């Protein structure tokens, strides 16, 4: 059966199914088709239409036969929301279904359910559906955790206009991190417009971010993309810093020089050591395995349109992104039932809000994050009382 949750807020429990509004109850497990994941859902066989269509919205997926009805009802929904904003009625403090006429709600939910059925009938289930769902659950968990921001640490920097603007924008706002797993080609997470801007936050502002528990634990891969490239070329992972490993292999005097030369070459820049690089970073092997001349299909089945210039970049970046997110999901499983939680994901690193009573979990967390299917990835480990003052311990 197809159903629709009426509101995502924990206190607003209810759903629509088969022409009826049911309040105060969670959907039963046998009603297993809906639009997107919510903690209100249960059952292992749930199908989420938004994952079938790569995160597209109802507007984009509405079939032509339903367009006229959908446009009318969606416009009415937007008009209701505008009226609530003008009347200063908070949608955070009220259930949407309590604010609109019941017949409208039935009609609106019914058209959405019809669109859901059409998506599930016409779109192929992704091969990596289970991963997409696990990631959706994780980023939903992060979204529902309000950030602990302490702006008083920026008092001495209030003379700077950018700092004042930053403080003014977020000091009275209940902030959270809202990720989107579908808006980048390579699968890297991006953030929504209404999200706290963690992915492009200036490092000088990181110190405003404090744990809700006792301390932060950060795990950051040592050159994840370079390590993925080496693995895809058929080589084992170095147990040391890979940039130092490359410095020795390719005869550089300086680690930074080795790092800059390898990375720039991997993504298209010519280099006089190219033939030496190819002994360990086999671009032609990777292209022949993962690119058909028009489409990249990475190690995890992610498909990306790509020309010859971009294909290696997309293969490596997308595989590294998928790997890091899979390992974050595994770490989240280690933390199941704990008060310690993943607080954020920043590309190849994860930040965990740790409870001191659960610090015995740290070794298991590190082990889980570092042991990938491509071998053990070296990662740095830091701890700190805020995100701006992290100290390396490994």
Sine and cosine of phi, psi and omega as CSV:
sin_phi,cos_phi,sin_psi,cos_psi,sin_omega,cos_omega
0.00,0.00,0.53,-0.85,0.03,-1.00
-0.99,-0.13,0.71,-0.70,0.00,-1.00
-0.64,-0.77,0.17,-0.99,0.02,-1.00
-0.62,-0.78,0.82,-0.57,0.10,-1.00
-0.93,0.37,0.70,-0.71,-0.12,-0.99
-0.98,0.19,-0.42,0.91,-0.03,-1.00
-0.30,-0.95,0.61,-0.79,-0.03,-1.00
-0.99,0.15,-0.26,0.97,-0.07,-1.00
-0.93,0.37,0.62,-0.79,-0.09,-1.00
-0.84,0.54,-0.58,0.81,-0.07,-1.00
-1.00,0.08,-0.11,0.99,-0.04,-1.00
-0.95,-0.31,0.96,0.27,-0.09,-1.00
-1.00,-0.03,0.80,-0.60,0.02,-1.00
0.16,-0.99,0.32,-0.95,0.00,-1.00
-0.45,-0.89,0.27,-0.96,0.06,-1.00
-0.93,-0.38,0.67,-0.74,0.08,-1.00
-0.37,-0.93,0.76,-0.65,0.14,-0.99
0.80,0.60,0.72,0.70,0.08,-1.00
0.99,0.12,0.07,1.00,-0.07,-1.00
-0.83,-0.56,0.57,-0.82,0.14,-0.99
-0.99,-0.17,0.82,-0.57,0.01,-1.00
-0.90,-0.44,0.88,-0.48,-0.08,-1.00
-0.96,-0.28,0.53,-0.85,0.07,-1.00
0.97,0.23,0.15,0.99,0.01,-1.00
-0.74,-0.67,0.54,-0.84,0.12,-0.99
-1.00,0.08,0.46,-0.89,0.00,-1.00
-0.87,0.49,0.68,-0.73,0.08,-1.00
-0.93,0.38,0.40,-0.92,-0.12,-0.99
-0.92,0.39,-0.36,0.93,-0.03,-1.00
-0.98,0.20,-0.23,0.97,0.07,-1.00
-1.00,-0.07,1.00,-0.07,-0.35,-0.94
-0.90,-0.44,0.36,0.93,0.05,-1.00
-0.79,-0.62,0.81,-0.59,0.03,-1.00
-0.44,-0.90,-0.12,-0.99,-0.12,-0.99
-0.99,0.11,-0.81,0.58,-0.06,-1.00
-0.55,-0.83,0.27,-0.96,-0.06,-1.00
-0.91,0.42,0.59,-0.80,0.15,-0.99
-0.57,-0.82,0.56,-0.83,0.06,-1.00
-0.87,0.50,-0.27,0.96,0.04,-1.00
-0.95,0.32,-0.27,0.96,-0.08,-1.00
-1.00,0.08,0.44,-0.90,0.10,-1.00
-0.62,-0.79,0.23,-0.97,-0.02,-1.00
0.97,-0.24,0.64,-0.77,-0.06,-1.00
-1.00,0.07,-0.23,0.97,-0.10,-0.99
-0.98,-0.22,0.31,0.95,-0.04,-1.00
-0.92,0.39,0.68,-0.73,0.06,-1.00
-0.92,-0.39,0.80,-0.60,-0.04,-1.00
-0.93,-0.36,0.91,-0.41,-0.10,-1.00
-0.88,0.47,-0.56,0.83,-0.03,-1.00
-0.88,0.48,-0.45,0.89,0.04,-1.00
-0.98,0.18,-0.42,0.91,0.06,-1.00
-0.95,0.31,-0.47,0.88,-0.09,-1.00
-0.91,-0.42,0.45,0.89,0.12,-0.99
0.81,0.58,0.67,0.74,0.12,-0.99
0.98,0.22,0.15,0.99,0.05,-1.00
-0.92,0.40,0.35,-0.94,-0.07,-1.00
-0.99,-0.14,0.00,-1.00,-0.03,-1.00
-0.88,0.47,-0.61,0.79,0.03,-1.00
-0.84,0.54,-0.72,0.70,-0.06,-1.00
-0.95,0.31,-0.50,0.87,-0.12,-0.99
-0.98,-0.21,-0.04,1.00,0.00,-1.00
-0.92,0.39,0.83,-0.56,0.03,-1.00
-0.93,0.36,0.38,-0.92,-0.10,-1.00
-0.85,0.53,-0.60,0.80,-0.07,-1.00
-0.91,0.40,-0.34,0.94,-0.03,-1.00
-0.96,-0.28,-0.02,1.00,-0.14,-0.99
-0.83,0.55,-0.75,0.66,-0.09,-1.00
-0.88,0.48,-0.72,0.69,0.00,-1.00
-0.92,0.40,-0.67,0.75,-0.02,-1.00
-0.89,0.45,-0.71,0.70,-0.01,-1.00
-0.87,0.50,-0.67,0.74,-0.01,-1.00
-0.90,0.44,-0.75,0.66,-0.06,-1.00
-0.95,0.31,-0.61,0.79,0.01,-1.00
-0.93,0.36,-0.60,0.80,0.07,-1.00
-0.90,0.44,-0.63,0.78,0.04,-1.00
-0.91,0.41,-0.65,0.76,0.04,-1.00
-0.87,0.49,-0.69,0.72,0.02,-1.00
-0.90,0.43,-0.60,0.80,0.03,-1.00
-0.91,0.42,-0.65,0.76,0.07,-1.00
-0.87,0.49,-0.71,0.71,-0.04,-1.00
-0.89,0.45,-0.67,0.74,0.04,-1.00
-0.87,0.49,-0.64,0.77,-0.01,-1.00
-0.92,0.39,-0.57,0.82,0.04,-1.00
-0.92,0.40,-0.66,0.75,0.00,-1.00
-0.90,0.43,-0.69,0.72,0.00,-1.00
-0.91,0.42,-0.56,0.83,0.00,-1.00
-1.00,0.05,0.03,1.00,-0.01,-1.00
0.85,0.53,0.66,0.75,0.12,-0.99
-1.00,-0.09,0.89,-0.45,-0.11,-0.99
-0.98,0.21,0.82,-0.58,0.08,-1.00
-0.98,0.20,-0.22,0.98,0.08,-1.00
-0.98,0.21,-0.47,0.88,-0.07,-1.00
-0.97,-0.23,-0.09,1.00,-0.01,-1.00
-0.77,-0.64,0.50,-0.87,0.09,-1.00
-0.98,0.17,0.75,-0.67,-0.03,-1.00
-0.82,0.57,-0.64,0.77,-0.07,-1.00
-0.93,0.36,-0.27,0.96,0.06,-1.00
-0.99,0.11,-0.19,0.98,-0.14,-0.99
-0.97,-0.26,-0.17,0.99,-0.07,-1.00
-0.84,-0.54,0.38,-0.92,0.03,-1.00
-0.87,0.50,0.61,-0.79,-0.07,-1.00
-0.90,0.44,-0.60,0.80,-0.01,-1.00
-0.92,0.39,-0.63,0.77,0.08,-1.00
-0.87,0.49,-0.69,0.72,-0.04,-1.00
-0.88,0.48,-0.66,0.75,0.03,-1.00
-0.89,0.46,-0.73,0.68,-0.02,-1.00
-0.90,0.43,-0.65,0.76,-0.04,-1.00
-0.92,0.38,-0.69,0.72,0.02,-1.00
-0.92,0.38,-0.60,0.80,-0.03,-1.00
-0.90,0.43,-0.68,0.73,0.00,-1.00
-0.92,0.39,-0.58,0.82,0.06,-1.00
-0.90,0.43,-0.65,0.76,0.02,-1.00
-0.90,0.43,-0.59,0.81,0.07,-1.00
-0.90,0.43,-0.64,0.77,0.04,-1.00
-0.91,0.41,-0.65,0.76,0.04,-1.00
-0.85,0.52,-0.73,0.69,0.00,-1.00
-0.88,0.48,-0.64,0.76,0.00,-1.00
-0.91,0.41,-0.68,0.74,0.02,-1.00
-0.87,0.49,-0.73,0.69,-0.04,-1.00
-0.93,0.36,-0.42,0.91,0.04,-1.00
-0.99,0.15,-0.52,0.86,-0.15,-0.99
-0.96,-0.30,-0.33,0.94,-0.02,-1.00
-0.98,-0.21,0.64,-0.76,0.01,-1.00
-0.97,0.25,0.65,-0.76,0.05,-1.00
-0.92,0.39,0.80,-0.60,-0.03,-1.00
-0.88,0.48,0.58,-0.81,0.04,-1.00
-0.89,0.46,-0.50,0.87,-0.03,-1.00
-0.98,-0.20,0.53,0.85,-0.07,-1.00
-0.83,0.55,-0.70,0.71,-0.04,-1.00
-0.88,0.48,-0.64,0.77,0.06,-1.00
-0.90,0.43,-0.72,0.70,-0.01,-1.00
-0.86,0.51,-0.63,0.78,0.00,-1.00
-0.94,0.34,-0.70,0.72,0.04,-1.00
-0.87,0.50,-0.64,0.77,0.02,-1.00
-0.93,0.37,-0.63,0.77,0.04,-1.00
-0.86,0.51,-0.67,0.74,0.02,-1.00
-0.90,0.45,-0.66,0.75,-0.02,-1.00
-0.92,0.39,-0.73,0.69,-0.04,-1.00
-0.95,0.32,-0.43,0.90,0.11,-0.99
-0.93,0.37,-0.65,0.76,0.05,-1.00
-0.87,0.49,-0.68,0.73,0.03,-1.00
-0.91,0.42,-0.66,0.75,-0.02,-1.00
-0.88,0.48,-0.61,0.80,-0.07,-1.00
-0.98,0.20,-0.11,0.99,0.02,-1.00
-0.99,-0.11,0.94,-0.35,0.00,-1.00
-0.95,0.32,0.64,-0.77,-0.09,-1.00
-0.97,0.23,0.52,-0.86,0.07,-1.00
-0.99,-0.16,1.00,-0.07,-0.09,-1.00
-0.96,-0.29,0.77,-0.63,-0.01,-1.00
-0.85,-0.52,0.98,-0.18,-0.12,-0.99
-0.99,0.13,-0.18,0.98,0.00,-1.00
-0.90,0.43,-0.33,0.94,0.01,-1.00
-0.94,0.35,-0.19,0.98,0.00,-1.00
-0.98,-0.20,0.19,0.98,-0.05,-1.00
-0.83,0.56,-0.67,0.75,-0.05,-1.00
-0.96,0.29,-0.13,0.99,-0.03,-1.00
-0.93,-0.36,0.21,0.98,-0.06,-1.00
-0.93,0.37,-0.21,0.98,0.06,-1.00
-0.94,0.35,-0.35,0.94,-0.02,-1.00
-1.00,0.09,0.79,-0.61,-0.07,-1.00
-0.89,0.46,-0.65,0.76,0.00,-1.00
-0.89,0.46,-0.63,0.78,0.02,-1.00
-0.92,0.40,-0.68,0.74,0.03,-1.00
-0.88,0.47,-0.66,0.75,0.02,-1.00
-0.90,0.44,-0.66,0.75,0.01,-1.00
-0.89,0.46,-0.74,0.68,0.00,-1.00
-0.89,0.45,-0.71,0.71,-0.02,-1.00
-0.87,0.49,-0.60,0.80,-0.06,-1.00
-0.95,0.32,-0.57,0.82,-0.16,-0.99
-0.90,-0.43,-0.17,0.99,-0.14,-0.99
-0.91,0.41,-0.54,0.84,-0.01,-1.00
-0.95,-0.31,0.31,0.95,-0.07,-1.00
-0.94,-0.35,0.69,-0.72,0.09,-1.00
-0.99,0.16,0.99,-0.16,-0.19,-0.98
-1.00,-0.10,0.55,-0.83,0.13,-0.99
-0.54,-0.84,0.22,-0.98,0.00,-1.00
-0.99,-0.16,0.87,-0.50,-0.05,-1.00
-0.92,-0.39,0.98,-0.22,-0.04,-1.00
-1.00,0.02,0.41,-0.91,0.16,-0.99
-0.83,-0.56,0.84,-0.54,-0.04,-1.00
-1.00,-0.03,0.00,1.00,-0.10,-0.99
-0.90,-0.44,-0.11,0.99,-0.18,-0.98
-1.00,0.04,-0.10,1.00,0.07,-1.00
-0.93,-0.36,0.53,-0.85,-0.03,-1.00
-0.88,0.48,-0.65,0.76,-0.16,-0.99
-1.00,0.01,-0.01,1.00,0.04,-1.00
1.00,-0.04,-0.05,1.00,0.10,-1.00
-0.90,0.43,0.60,-0.80,0.04,-1.00
-0.93,0.37,0.60,-0.80,0.20,-0.98
-0.87,-0.49,0.11,-0.99,0.06,-1.00
-0.91,-0.41,0.52,-0.85,0.02,-1.00
-0.96,0.26,0.24,-0.97,-0.04,-1.00
-0.87,0.49,-0.55,0.83,-0.05,-1.00
-1.00,0.00,0.18,0.98,-0.04,-1.00
-1.00,0.03,0.43,-0.90,0.26,-0.97
-0.89,0.45,0.72,-0.70,-0.20,-0.98
-0.99,0.15,0.87,0.50,-0.13,-0.99
-0.91,0.41,-0.51,0.86,-0.09,-1.00
-0.98,0.21,-0.35,0.94,0.07,-1.00
-0.81,-0.58,0.43,0.90,0.00,-1.00
-0.96,0.28,0.76,-0.64,0.06,-1.00
-0.86,0.52,0.65,-0.76,-0.04,-1.00
-0.87,0.49,-0.45,0.89,-0.02,-1.00
-0.93,0.36,-0.30,0.95,0.00,-1.00
-0.99,-0.15,-0.07,1.00,-0.03,-1.00
-0.88,0.48,-0.46,0.89,-0.06,-1.00
-0.93,0.37,-0.19,0.98,0.07,-1.00
-0.97,0.23,-0.27,0.96,-0.08,-1.00
-1.00,0.00,0.91,-0.42,-0.04,-1.00
-0.88,-0.48,0.45,-0.89,0.03,-1.00
-0.95,0.32,0.43,-0.90,0.15,-0.99
-1.00,0.08,-0.41,0.91,0.07,-1.00
-1.00,-0.03,-0.83,-0.55,-0.14,-0.99
-0.93,-0.36,-0.54,0.84,0.01,-1.00
-0.28,-0.96,0.31,-0.95,0.07,-1.00
-1.00,-0.06,0.58,-0.81,0.17,-0.99
-0.85,-0.52,0.84,-0.54,-0.01,-1.00
-0.90,-0.43,0.75,-0.67,0.10,-1.00
-0.89,-0.46,0.79,-0.62,-0.09,-1.00
-0.70,-0.72,0.85,-0.53,0.00,-1.00
-0.90,0.44,0.59,-0.81,0.14,-0.99
-0.99,0.13,0.98,-0.19,0.08,-1.00
0.78,0.62,0.89,0.45,-0.08,-1.00
-0.84,0.54,-0.69,0.73,-0.07,-1.00
-0.93,0.38,-0.64,0.77,0.04,-1.00
-0.90,0.43,-0.65,0.76,0.02,-1.00
-0.91,0.41,-0.63,0.77,0.06,-1.00
-0.89,0.45,-0.68,0.73,0.01,-1.00
-0.87,0.50,-0.70,0.72,0.01,-1.00
-0.89,0.46,-0.67,0.74,0.00,-1.00
-0.91,0.41,-0.69,0.73,0.01,-1.00
-0.91,0.42,-0.37,0.93,0.05,-1.00
-1.00,0.08,-0.05,1.00,0.11,-0.99
0.99,-0.13,0.26,0.97,-0.04,-1.00
-0.95,-0.33,0.47,-0.88,0.04,-1.00
-0.96,0.27,0.36,-0.93,-0.02,-1.00
-0.98,0.22,0.74,-0.67,0.16,-0.99
-0.90,0.43,0.59,-0.80,0.02,-1.00
-0.99,0.11,-0.10,1.00,-0.02,-1.00
-0.94,-0.33,0.01,-1.00,0.11,-0.99
-0.81,0.59,0.84,-0.54,-0.12,-0.99
-0.94,0.35,-0.45,0.89,0.04,-1.00
-0.94,0.33,-0.58,0.82,0.10,-1.00
-0.93,0.36,-0.62,0.78,0.06,-1.00
-0.87,0.50,-0.71,0.70,0.04,-1.00
-0.92,0.40,-0.59,0.81,0.03,-1.00
-0.85,0.52,-0.71,0.71,0.00,-1.00
-0.94,0.34,-0.71,0.71,-0.04,-1.00
-0.86,0.51,-0.65,0.76,-0.15,-0.99
-0.95,-0.32,0.18,0.98,0.18,-0.98
0.95,0.31,0.56,0.83,0.07,-1.00
-1.00,0.01,0.48,-0.88,0.03,-1.00
-0.99,0.11,-0.44,0.90,-0.14,-0.99
-0.80,-0.60,0.67,-0.74,0.01,-1.00
-0.87,0.49,-0.70,0.71,-0.01,-1.00
-0.88,0.47,-0.61,0.79,0.03,-1.00
-0.90,0.43,-0.69,0.72,0.03,-1.00
-0.89,0.46,-0.71,0.70,-0.01,-1.00
-0.86,0.51,-0.77,0.63,-0.06,-1.00
-0.90,0.43,-0.66,0.76,-0.03,-1.00
-0.93,0.36,-0.69,0.73,-0.01,-1.00
-0.91,0.42,-0.76,0.65,-0.07,-1.00
-0.90,0.43,-0.69,0.73,0.00,-1.00
-0.91,0.41,-0.58,0.81,0.04,-1.00
-0.94,0.34,-0.66,0.75,-0.01,-1.00
-0.83,0.55,-0.49,0.87,-0.06,-1.00
-0.93,-0.36,0.48,0.88,0.27,-0.96
0.90,-0.44,-0.24,0.97,-0.04,-1.00
-0.99,0.12,0.68,-0.73,0.01,-1.00
-0.92,0.40,0.50,-0.87,0.01,-1.00
-0.50,-0.87,0.62,-0.78,-0.05,-1.00
-0.92,0.38,-0.33,0.94,0.04,-1.00
-1.00,-0.07,0.29,0.96,-0.12,-0.99
-0.80,0.59,-0.70,0.71,-0.03,-1.00
-0.91,0.42,-0.58,0.81,0.07,-1.00
-0.93,0.37,-0.67,0.74,0.01,-1.00
-0.86,0.51,-0.66,0.75,-0.11,-0.99
-0.91,0.41,-0.28,0.96,0.05,-1.00
-0.91,0.41,-0.48,0.88,-0.03,-1.00
-0.90,-0.43,-0.42,0.91,-0.01,-1.00
-0.86,-0.51,1.00,0.05,-0.20,-0.98
-1.00,0.05,1.00,0.02,-0.06,-1.00
-0.89,0.46,-0.63,0.78,-0.05,-1.00
-0.94,0.35,-0.63,0.78,0.06,-1.00
-0.88,0.48,-0.71,0.71,-0.03,-1.00
-0.92,0.40,-0.67,0.74,0.02,-1.00
-0.89,0.46,-0.68,0.74,-0.04,-1.00
-0.92,0.40,-0.48,0.88,-0.05,-1.00
-1.00,0.06,-0.56,0.83,-0.18,-0.98
-0.87,-0.49,0.03,1.00,-0.03,-1.00
-0.72,-0.69,0.78,-0.63,-0.03,-1.00
-0.99,-0.17,0.20,0.98,-0.03,-1.00
0.97,-0.24,-0.35,0.94,0.03,-1.00
-0.71,-0.70,-0.51,0.86,-0.15,-0.99
-0.75,-0.66,0.77,-0.63,0.15,-0.99
-1.00,0.07,0.73,-0.69,0.19,-0.98
-0.83,-0.56,0.97,-0.25,-0.15,-0.99
-0.97,0.25,-0.03,-1.00,-0.07,-1.00
-0.83,0.55,-0.48,0.88,-0.05,-1.00
-0.98,-0.18,0.12,0.99,0.04,-1.00
1.00,0.01,0.05,1.00,0.04,-1.00
-0.94,0.35,0.74,-0.67,-0.05,-1.00
-0.95,-0.32,0.72,-0.69,-0.03,-1.00
-0.62,-0.78,0.80,-0.60,0.11,-0.99
-0.91,0.41,0.73,-0.69,-0.08,-1.00
-0.40,-0.92,0.60,-0.80,0.14,-0.99
-1.00,-0.01,-0.02,-1.00,-0.07,-1.00
-0.89,0.46,-0.60,0.80,-0.05,-1.00
-0.93,0.37,-0.61,0.79,-0.12,-0.99
-0.99,-0.11,-0.21,0.98,-0.21,-0.98
-0.89,0.45,-0.68,0.73,-0.01,-1.00
-0.90,0.44,-0.68,0.73,0.05,-1.00
-0.82,0.57,-0.75,0.66,-0.04,-1.00
-0.92,0.38,-0.63,0.77,0.02,-1.00
-0.86,0.51,-0.77,0.64,-0.08,-1.00
-0.95,0.33,-0.74,0.67,-0.04,-1.00
-0.89,0.46,-0.69,0.72,-0.05,-1.00
-0.94,0.35,-0.63,0.78,0.03,-1.00
-0.91,0.41,-0.68,0.73,0.03,-1.00
-0.90,0.44,-0.66,0.75,0.01,-1.00
-0.90,0.44,-0.73,0.69,0.01,-1.00
-0.89,0.46,-0.66,0.75,0.00,-1.00
-0.89,0.47,-0.75,0.66,-0.03,-1.00
-0.88,0.48,-0.65,0.76,0.00,-1.00
-0.94,0.34,-0.58,0.81,0.07,-1.00
-0.90,0.44,-0.64,0.77,0.01,-1.00
-0.94,0.35,-0.57,0.82,0.08,-1.00
-0.89,0.46,-0.64,0.77,0.04,-1.00
-0.89,0.45,-0.65,0.76,0.02,-1.00
-0.91,0.41,-0.64,0.77,0.06,-1.00
-0.89,0.46,-0.63,0.77,0.02,-1.00
-0.88,0.47,-0.55,0.84,0.06,-1.00
-0.93,0.38,-0.61,0.79,0.05,-1.00
-0.87,0.49,-0.56,0.83,-0.05,-1.00
-1.00,0.03,0.05,1.00,0.00,-1.00
-0.84,0.54,0.80,-0.60,-0.01,-1.00
1.00,0.07,-0.04,1.00,0.00,-1.00
-1.00,-0.07,0.32,-0.95,0.16,-0.99
-0.99,0.17,-0.44,0.90,0.09,-1.00
-0.93,0.37,0.70,-0.71,-0.06,-1.00
-0.65,-0.76,0.44,-0.90,0.17,-0.99
-0.93,0.38,0.84,-0.55,-0.06,-1.00
-1.00,-0.02,-0.57,0.82,0.00,-1.00
-0.28,-0.96,0.34,-0.94,0.10,-1.00
-0.83,-0.55,0.82,-0.57,0.03,-1.00
-0.83,-0.56,1.00,-0.04,0.00,-1.00
0.84,0.55,-0.98,-0.22,-0.09,-1.00
-0.99,-0.15,0.24,0.97,-0.03,-1.00
-0.76,-0.64,0.42,-0.91,0.09,-1.00
-0.79,-0.61,0.56,-0.83,0.05,-1.00
-0.89,-0.45,0.81,-0.59,-0.06,-1.00
-0.91,-0.42,0.77,-0.64,0.06,-1.00
-1.00,0.08,0.97,-0.23,-0.19,-0.98
-0.99,-0.13,0.64,-0.77,0.18,-0.98
-1.00,-0.03,0.77,-0.64,-0.10,-1.00
-0.87,0.49,-0.51,0.86,0.02,-1.00
-0.93,0.37,-0.22,0.98,-0.02,-1.00
-0.94,-0.35,0.30,0.95,-0.06,-1.00
-0.91,0.41,-0.28,0.96,0.07,-1.00
-0.92,0.40,-0.24,0.97,0.04,-1.00
-0.98,0.21,-0.24,0.97,-0.15,-0.99
-0.86,0.51,-0.72,0.70,-0.01,-1.00
-0.87,0.49,-0.64,0.77,0.03,-1.00
-0.92,0.38,-0.61,0.79,0.04,-1.00
-0.89,0.45,-0.74,0.67,0.00,-1.00
-0.88,0.47,-0.71,0.71,-0.02,-1.00
-0.88,0.48,-0.68,0.73,-0.02,-1.00
-0.92,0.40,-0.68,0.73,-0.05,-1.00
-0.94,0.33,-0.58,0.82,-0.11,-0.99
-1.00,0.09,-0.45,0.89,-0.04,-1.00
-1.00,0.04,1.00,-0.07,-0.04,-1.00
-0.98,-0.18,0.14,-0.99,0.03,-1.00
-0.95,0.32,-0.20,0.98,0.07,-1.00
-0.99,-0.12,0.20,0.98,-0.04,-1.00
0.94,-0.33,0.01,-1.00,-0.03,-1.00
-0.98,0.18,0.87,-0.49,0.04,-1.00
-1.00,-0.04,0.84,-0.54,0.10,-0.99
-0.87,0.49,0.70,-0.72,0.08,-1.00
-0.66,-0.75,0.56,-0.83,0.08,-1.00
-0.99,0.12,0.52,-0.85,-0.02,-1.00
-0.81,-0.58,0.81,-0.59,-0.01,-1.00
-0.78,-0.62,0.44,-0.90,0.11,-0.99
-0.74,-0.68,0.40,-0.92,0.02,-1.00
-0.12,-0.99,0.34,-0.94,0.04,-1.00
-0.99,0.13,-0.26,0.96,0.16,-0.99
-0.50,-0.87,0.24,-0.97,-0.13,-0.99
-0.95,0.30,-0.29,0.96,-0.01,-1.00
-1.00,0.01,-0.18,0.98,-0.04,-1.00
-0.75,-0.66,0.94,0.35,-0.02,-1.00
-0.98,-0.17,0.70,-0.71,0.00,-1.00
-0.92,-0.38,0.73,-0.68,-0.03,-1.00
-0.96,0.28,0.76,-0.65,0.06,-1.00
-0.91,-0.41,-0.29,0.96,0.07,-1.00
-0.59,-0.81,0.00,0.00,0.00,0.00
